[in-house]
């Protein structure tokens, strides 16, 4: 089956008693077993049957298996949020005395998790320019447990060479872990690029209408010890498994993801081209533009589409506030890749707990607006931006 067909048609593990064509939502905490032997097989993980919904649920399992079918992953674990997927991965791969090599360019909470929370547990961090392969080579040592990055950084829109980074991690025998939320995992082959673990906020493209939170760890099976820790230790001990209702909603989102993404990506490219002609805008950031310094690398790794996030830089921080206050169609809200277009000022919101010096080091500027482009008519989105600029 072609990929879009796989997104819609996947068999249930067990036939539904009523012949439902949609996986039912199993809102239950526990499951009855026919005998003691069946309980043993389930709790040991040998039968694959659910034992307790904190660690396995038929609705969530169905969602995980669909994602695995679309990505070719060996296994997928679904979590309550993207941050839960990331934190569970770091707890699985790191330990006291080890270090994570990463970039200063990433989502604020992810950077805070690595540089502050994990540090309390004795895990070090080496912050390096991941676009400088020589610098990365020098940063990795015998204590490094992984290289981690966002495939397109938020909100700096930086793209690193995954193939080059993958050569380094393979030589050291450590994972290359990537937050691939920015481009749907149906658009490119992460494993072929050298990625061992994809970490995804399924709240974004999969949820679509901002209906629910979710996260995914897409595991290509190259590091069995990390996989085992994720599935038999942390899933049980940290309790961050996805809820069945969220899995149901995101399974529906998976079915129409391709159609929604095609329109969002097309809207974004057209909008970015138009925004380059607006005099009040000092800079337009979008990897789909040929003028973007990462355009060619992004296309070679992720295909012809450039995602659905654009940044614009205005004259001052106050101009950013004036712009946000004047929007009529675009919503002032966080989140990305909703069906509705959204706008936010990252400097004063997502990165509010960082000092001005820290934000400067992370290239988070007070003049930047982040736009998540939705499914509205592109003319209406553009007209709202122009009128908001005055």
Backbone torsions as a table, in degrees:
resi	resn	phi	psi	omega
1	UNK	NA	143.6	173.3
2	UNK	-70.6	164.7	-170.2
3	UNK	-61.1	-44.4	-178.6
4	UNK	-63.7	-34.2	177.7
5	UNK	-68.1	-40.3	176.7
6	UNK	-60.4	-35.6	-178.9
7	UNK	-65.2	-22.8	-177.2
8	UNK	-103.6	-36.8	-174.5
9	UNK	-113.4	108.6	172.3
10	UNK	-142.7	134.1	-175.3
11	UNK	-72.7	145.8	171.7
12	UNK	-71.7	152.4	175.2
13	UNK	-62.9	-37.7	178.7
14	UNK	-129.7	139.8	177.3
15	UNK	-59.4	139.2	178.2
16	UNK	-72.9	141.2	-176.6
17	UNK	-60.6	-27.7	-177.1
18	UNK	-111.5	7.8	177.7
19	UNK	73.5	26.8	179.4
20	UNK	-59.9	138.6	177.6
21	UNK	-91.8	-6.6	172.5
22	UNK	-114.5	138.6	178.5
23	UNK	-57.7	122.3	178.6
24	UNK	-63.1	157.3	176.0
25	UNK	-89.6	112.5	-179.3
26	UNK	-89.0	85.1	177.6
27	UNK	-82.7	78.5	179.7
28	UNK	-146.2	150.4	177.6
29	UNK	-90.1	-37.2	-171.9
30	UNK	-132.4	169.5	-175.1
31	UNK	-135.6	141.0	179.4
32	UNK	-86.6	143.6	179.5
33	UNK	-113.5	145.7	-179.1
34	UNK	-71.2	-24.2	-179.1
35	UNK	-162.7	173.3	-176.5
36	UNK	-64.8	-38.2	-178.8
37	UNK	-61.7	-38.2	178.8
38	UNK	-65.1	-36.5	177.3
39	UNK	-63.7	-43.1	179.7
40	UNK	-61.4	-45.6	-178.7
41	UNK	-63.2	-37.1	-179.4
42	UNK	-71.6	-50.0	-176.6
43	UNK	-67.1	-24.7	177.3
44	UNK	-83.1	-10.4	179.2
45	UNK	85.3	4.6	-175.6
46	UNK	-78.9	-31.3	-175.1
47	UNK	-89.4	-21.0	-176.5
48	UNK	76.8	3.9	178.9
49	UNK	-83.9	147.6	-177.9
50	UNK	-69.2	145.2	175.9
51	UNK	-118.5	-35.8	-178.6
52	UNK	-157.7	136.3	-170.5
53	UNK	-74.3	-2.1	171.8
54	UNK	-74.6	-20.1	-177.1
55	UNK	-127.7	-16.9	176.5
56	UNK	-161.8	140.4	-178.4
57	UNK	-150.4	136.6	-175.6
58	UNK	-57.3	-38.0	-179.6
59	UNK	-67.4	-40.9	179.3
60	UNK	-70.5	-42.2	178.8
61	UNK	-58.0	-41.2	179.3
62	UNK	-61.5	-43.0	177.1
63	UNK	-61.9	-45.5	179.5
64	UNK	-60.6	-41.8	-178.1
65	UNK	-68.5	-33.2	175.6
66	UNK	-65.4	-43.8	178.7
67	UNK	-63.2	-40.9	178.3
68	UNK	-61.7	-40.6	179.6
69	UNK	-64.0	-35.0	-178.1
70	UNK	-78.5	-26.9	-174.8
71	UNK	-103.7	-17.5	-173.6
72	UNK	76.8	16.0	-179.1
73	UNK	-71.4	153.7	176.2
74	UNK	-72.4	-36.6	177.2
75	UNK	-155.1	158.4	178.1
76	UNK	-136.2	135.2	173.0
77	UNK	-119.0	130.3	179.8
78	UNK	-100.8	137.5	-175.3
79	UNK	-122.6	174.5	-178.1
80	UNK	-71.5	-19.2	179.8
81	UNK	-162.3	167.9	175.1
82	UNK	-64.1	-39.1	177.9
83	UNK	-64.5	-33.6	176.5
84	UNK	-65.2	-39.9	177.8
85	UNK	-63.1	-43.1	-179.6
86	UNK	-67.2	-47.1	-177.0
87	UNK	-66.1	-38.5	177.1
88	UNK	-63.2	-38.9	178.0
89	UNK	-62.5	-46.4	-178.4
90	UNK	-64.6	-37.2	176.6
91	UNK	-66.4	-29.4	179.8
92	UNK	-76.9	-37.1	-171.1
93	UNK	-94.0	-23.6	-172.9
94	UNK	-106.6	166.8	175.5
95	UNK	-161.9	170.6	-178.6
96	UNK	-55.5	130.0	179.6
97	UNK	93.5	-13.9	177.0
98	UNK	-89.2	166.0	178.2
99	UNK	-135.2	154.0	178.2
100	UNK	-110.5	128.1	175.3
101	UNK	-94.6	124.1	-175.7
102	UNK	-151.6	-177.9	-176.0
103	UNK	-104.0	155.6	171.8
104	UNK	-75.3	-9.0	-175.9
105	UNK	-100.7	102.9	177.0
106	UNK	-169.2	173.6	177.4
107	UNK	-57.6	138.9	-171.4
108	UNK	-55.9	-46.6	-178.2
109	UNK	-67.3	-34.1	177.3
110	UNK	-64.7	-44.0	178.8
111	UNK	-64.2	-38.9	179.2
112	UNK	-65.6	-39.3	177.0
113	UNK	-59.1	-46.9	-176.5
114	UNK	-72.0	-44.8	-170.7
115	UNK	-86.9	-17.8	-177.8
116	UNK	-122.4	-56.1	-175.2
117	UNK	-63.7	-51.9	-177.9
118	UNK	-67.2	-27.4	178.9
119	UNK	-61.0	-33.0	179.2
120	UNK	-65.3	-20.5	178.9
121	UNK	-98.8	11.9	176.2
122	UNK	84.6	15.4	178.2
123	UNK	-95.0	127.3	-179.5
124	UNK	-88.5	165.9	176.1
125	UNK	-135.5	136.5	174.0
126	UNK	-116.1	109.4	-178.3
127	UNK	-91.4	123.7	-173.2
128	UNK	-146.7	156.5	174.7
129	UNK	-72.9	106.2	-176.3
130	UNK	-73.9	-8.1	173.6
131	UNK	-84.8	-7.6	177.4
132	UNK	-103.6	94.7	-173.3
133	UNK	-63.5	-35.1	177.0
134	UNK	-62.9	-40.0	178.9
135	UNK	-66.1	-36.9	178.2
136	UNK	-66.5	-42.9	178.1
137	UNK	-55.2	-42.0	-178.4
138	UNK	-73.6	-27.5	-176.4
139	UNK	-77.7	-34.4	-177.6
140	UNK	-72.8	134.1	176.6
141	UNK	-140.0	-172.3	-175.3
142	UNK	-67.5	-12.2	179.5
143	UNK	-99.6	-2.8	-179.0
144	UNK	-72.6	131.1	-179.3
145	UNK	-99.5	-19.7	177.7
146	UNK	-173.4	162.4	164.3
147	UNK	-107.0	131.8	-178.9
148	UNK	-126.5	141.5	177.2
149	UNK	-157.7	166.8	167.4
150	UNK	-97.2	135.7	-175.3
151	UNK	-65.9	-30.9	167.7
152	UNK	-135.1	120.0	-169.5
153	UNK	-75.7	151.7	-174.0
154	UNK	-117.8	109.7	12.3
155	UNK	-108.9	14.8	-171.7
156	UNK	-75.7	-19.2	178.4
157	UNK	62.1	40.9	175.9
158	UNK	-91.5	143.6	178.5
159	UNK	-125.0	125.8	177.1
160	UNK	-102.0	159.9	-178.5
161	UNK	-81.7	101.8	-176.4
162	UNK	-65.7	-37.3	-179.6
163	UNK	-62.7	-42.4	179.3
164	UNK	-67.2	-41.3	178.0
165	UNK	-66.1	-37.4	178.9
166	UNK	-63.0	-34.6	176.8
167	UNK	-63.4	-37.9	178.9
168	UNK	-67.6	-46.8	-177.4
169	UNK	-66.1	-36.4	178.8
170	UNK	-66.8	-37.7	179.4
171	UNK	-65.2	-34.0	179.8
172	UNK	-92.0	-8.5	179.5
173	UNK	70.9	35.3	179.7
174	UNK	-124.6	160.6	-178.3
175	UNK	-77.5	149.2	164.3
176	UNK	-101.9	113.9	-178.3
177	UNK	-110.4	133.6	-175.8
178	UNK	-134.6	132.4	168.0
179	UNK	-79.3	109.7	-174.7
180	UNK	-106.3	23.7	-176.8
181	UNK	-58.2	-32.4	-169.9
182	UNK	-63.3	-35.6	178.6
183	UNK	-120.6	131.3	-179.8
184	UNK	-55.8	141.4	-177.3
185	UNK	-67.3	-9.5	175.4
186	UNK	-79.3	-9.3	-173.2
187	UNK	-92.8	-15.4	-175.3
188	UNK	-155.6	165.1	-178.1
189	UNK	-101.6	94.9	-176.2
190	UNK	-63.7	-40.0	-178.7
191	UNK	-62.2	-40.9	179.7
192	UNK	-64.3	-25.1	178.1
193	UNK	-83.4	-6.0	177.6
194	UNK	106.9	3.0	-178.2
195	UNK	-80.3	132.6	178.6
196	UNK	-96.6	-34.7	179.2
197	UNK	-133.8	122.4	171.8
198	UNK	-97.4	128.0	177.1
199	UNK	-113.5	124.5	-169.3
200	UNK	-131.8	133.9	167.1
201	UNK	-86.1	100.9	-179.9
202	UNK	-75.3	-4.6	171.0
203	UNK	-57.2	-27.8	-169.7
204	UNK	-84.2	-101.6	-174.1
205	UNK	-61.1	-39.0	-174.7
206	UNK	-70.3	-43.7	178.2
207	UNK	-64.8	-41.9	175.3
208	UNK	73.7	-70.7	-176.3
209	UNK	-91.0	21.3	-179.7
210	UNK	56.3	41.3	-175.8
211	UNK	-85.0	-24.6	-173.3
212	UNK	-165.8	159.8	177.5
213	UNK	-91.4	153.4	175.6
214	UNK	-174.7	159.6	177.1
215	UNK	-146.2	156.9	-177.9
216	UNK	-134.3	139.3	166.4
217	UNK	-111.0	109.4	-178.9
218	UNK	-99.5	111.6	-166.1
219	UNK	-113.1	120.7	-177.6
220	UNK	-89.2	6.9	169.4
221	UNK	77.3	18.4	-177.9
222	UNK	-83.9	-15.1	-177.8
223	UNK	-131.0	82.5	-174.3
224	UNK	-56.2	-35.0	-179.3
225	UNK	-65.6	-39.6	178.2
226	UNK	-68.0	-42.9	177.6
227	UNK	-58.3	-45.8	-179.5
228	UNK	-62.0	-42.4	179.2
229	UNK	-62.9	-41.4	179.8
230	UNK	-63.2	-43.2	-169.3
231	UNK	-93.4	-23.0	-176.4
232	UNK	-118.3	-3.4	177.7
233	UNK	-121.8	-63.1	-171.4
234	UNK	-72.8	-35.9	177.4
235	UNK	-59.4	-39.1	179.1
236	UNK	-76.2	-40.9	-168.4
237	UNK	-88.2	-26.5	-177.4
238	UNK	-100.1	-20.1	172.4
239	UNK	65.2	41.1	-176.7
240	UNK	-108.9	24.4	-176.5
241	UNK	-68.6	146.1	-179.4
242	UNK	-62.8	147.0	176.8
243	UNK	-79.1	151.7	-178.8
244	UNK	-62.8	-35.3	-179.2
245	UNK	-66.3	-42.0	177.4
246	UNK	-61.9	-40.4	179.3
247	UNK	-63.1	-40.0	178.4
248	UNK	-62.9	-47.9	-178.7
249	UNK	-63.5	-38.7	-177.4
250	UNK	-79.7	-22.5	170.2
251	UNK	-65.4	-42.4	175.4
252	UNK	-62.2	-41.0	178.3
253	UNK	-63.0	-35.1	179.3
254	UNK	-63.6	-34.0	-177.1
255	UNK	-67.5	-34.2	-178.8
256	UNK	-110.9	13.6	-179.9
257	UNK	-56.5	-46.7	-174.7
258	UNK	-60.5	-45.6	-178.6
259	UNK	-64.3	-42.2	-179.7
260	UNK	-67.5	-43.8	-176.5
261	UNK	-65.3	-38.6	179.4
262	UNK	-55.9	-44.9	-178.5
263	UNK	-71.1	-41.9	179.9
264	UNK	-61.7	-44.5	-179.0
265	UNK	-66.2	-40.5	178.1
266	UNK	-65.4	-43.1	176.4
267	UNK	-58.1	-43.6	-175.9
268	UNK	-64.3	-43.8	-179.8
269	UNK	-65.2	-45.4	179.6
270	UNK	-64.6	-42.2	-180.0
271	UNK	-64.2	-43.9	-179.9
272	UNK	-60.9	-40.6	178.7
273	UNK	-63.5	-41.0	179.3
274	UNK	-68.1	-39.7	-177.1
275	UNK	-64.4	-27.0	177.8
276	UNK	-63.8	-18.4	-178.3
277	UNK	-94.5	-3.5	-176.1
278	UNK	-87.4	118.4	-173.0
279	UNK	-64.5	-29.3	-178.6
280	UNK	-71.7	-16.7	-179.4
281	UNK	-91.3	121.0	-176.3
282	UNK	-81.7	-28.1	-178.9
283	UNK	-157.1	141.0	175.2
284	UNK	-116.5	126.3	177.3
285	UNK	-109.1	119.4	176.4
286	UNK	-163.4	124.2	-174.8
287	UNK	-70.5	-11.8	176.9
288	UNK	-79.0	-13.0	178.6
289	UNK	-79.9	136.8	179.1
290	UNK	-63.3	-24.3	179.6
291	UNK	-77.4	-12.8	-179.3
292	UNK	-71.3	134.2	-176.3
293	UNK	-63.7	-19.8	-179.4
294	UNK	-102.5	8.5	-173.4
295	UNK	-58.0	-52.1	-175.8
296	UNK	-65.5	-42.8	178.3
297	UNK	-63.6	-42.8	179.0
298	UNK	-61.3	-43.4	179.9
299	UNK	-65.3	-37.9	-179.2
300	UNK	-69.0	-24.3	-177.9
301	UNK	-98.2	-39.5	-170.0
302	UNK	-116.3	2.4	179.1
303	UNK	92.5	-174.3	-170.2
304	UNK	-73.4	-20.0	-177.3
305	UNK	-86.4	154.2	-174.5
306	UNK	-114.9	18.7	-179.8
307	UNK	80.0	-171.8	-173.7
308	UNK	-126.7	30.2	176.7
309	UNK	-123.2	130.6	178.6
310	UNK	-125.3	145.4	169.0
311	UNK	-116.0	145.8	172.7
312	UNK	-128.4	142.0	176.4
313	UNK	-109.9	130.7	179.7
314	UNK	-106.8	-175.9	-172.4
315	UNK	-68.2	-34.7	-174.9
316	UNK	-156.6	171.3	176.7
317	UNK	-64.1	-40.0	179.4
318	UNK	-63.0	-38.8	177.3
319	UNK	-61.4	-33.4	177.1
320	UNK	-64.8	-44.1	178.3
321	UNK	-64.1	-42.3	178.8
322	UNK	-61.2	-41.5	179.5
323	UNK	-62.0	-49.6	-179.2
324	UNK	-59.6	-41.8	-177.7
325	UNK	-68.2	-19.7	-176.1
326	UNK	-97.0	-4.5	-179.4
327	UNK	-66.4	141.6	179.4
328	UNK	-115.7	-34.2	-178.7
329	UNK	-102.2	-50.9	-178.6
330	UNK	-68.0	133.7	-176.1
331	UNK	-85.5	140.0	172.7
332	UNK	-82.5	98.1	-174.3
333	UNK	-161.1	153.9	171.0
334	UNK	-84.2	-177.2	-173.6
335	UNK	95.4	161.8	178.6
336	UNK	-133.4	150.7	169.2
337	UNK	62.9	31.3	170.4
338	UNK	-71.4	164.1	173.0
339	UNK	-65.9	-25.9	179.2
340	UNK	-97.8	146.9	177.6
341	UNK	-74.6	139.5	-175.5
342	UNK	-130.4	151.8	177.1
343	UNK	-137.0	143.6	179.4
344	UNK	-151.7	155.3	175.9
345	UNK	-104.6	94.8	-172.3
346	UNK	-56.8	-37.4	-175.2
347	UNK	-56.2	-41.7	-174.2
348	UNK	-99.1	-0.4	-176.5
349	UNK	-125.1	-77.7	-176.5
350	UNK	-59.7	-34.8	-177.6
351	UNK	-108.3	23.6	-173.8
352	UNK	-62.5	-29.1	-177.2
353	UNK	-86.4	1.8	176.1
354	UNK	-95.7	148.0	178.4
355	UNK	-72.8	160.5	176.0
356	UNK	-55.1	-36.2	179.1
357	UNK	-67.0	-41.9	178.4
358	UNK	-64.8	-42.2	179.9
359	UNK	-64.8	-37.4	177.7
360	UNK	-64.1	-41.1	179.0
361	UNK	-66.1	-27.1	179.3
362	UNK	-92.3	3.3	-178.0
363	UNK	57.4	38.0	172.4
364	UNK	-98.4	112.0	-169.3
365	UNK	-101.3	147.0	178.5
366	UNK	-71.4	-9.4	-176.7
367	UNK	-98.9	4.8	-172.4
368	UNK	-99.6	133.9	169.7
369	UNK	-110.7	134.1	175.4
370	UNK	-101.5	127.7	179.4
371	UNK	-113.1	126.7	169.8
372	UNK	-102.0	117.4	-171.2
373	UNK	-89.3	129.0	-175.4
374	UNK	-100.4	-153.3	-173.4
375	UNK	-100.5	4.4	179.4
376	UNK	-65.8	167.2	173.9
377	UNK	-62.2	132.8	-174.9
378	UNK	-62.4	-29.2	177.0
379	UNK	-62.2	-41.5	-178.8
380	UNK	-68.7	-39.0	178.0
381	UNK	-62.8	-47.3	-178.1
382	UNK	-63.2	-44.1	-179.3
383	UNK	-62.2	-36.3	178.9
384	UNK	-67.1	-39.2	178.2
385	UNK	-64.9	-44.9	-178.4
386	UNK	-63.2	-44.7	-178.7
387	UNK	-68.4	-32.8	179.9
388	UNK	-69.8	-24.5	178.1
389	UNK	-80.3	-9.7	175.0
390	UNK	82.5	NA	NA
